[in-house]
Amino acid sequence: MINSMKYLVIIEPCEDGGYSAYVPDLPVCFSVGGTLEETKANIKEAIELYLDELKEEGKSIPIPSQKLTELIEIAA
């Protein structure tokens, strides 16, 4: 049985086009992409590679925090 984990990923548009993404629970894990779909695929791969590297080094895998996100609409 394979365990799965869900990490919060923050995706932001870049000024020159495309997107950047990072994982708050994995401080050195980030990626970019030309489209939203590409960015999502790239950050997933970056997370997997980062966690594989930690395993190879015998380090513990960070447990995803229970951060919640919400978009709050206000009148501007």
Secondary structure, DSSP 8 states (H G I E B T S, - for coil): ---------EEEE-TTSSEEEE-TTSTT-EEEESSHHHHHHHHHHHHHHHHHHHHHTT------------------
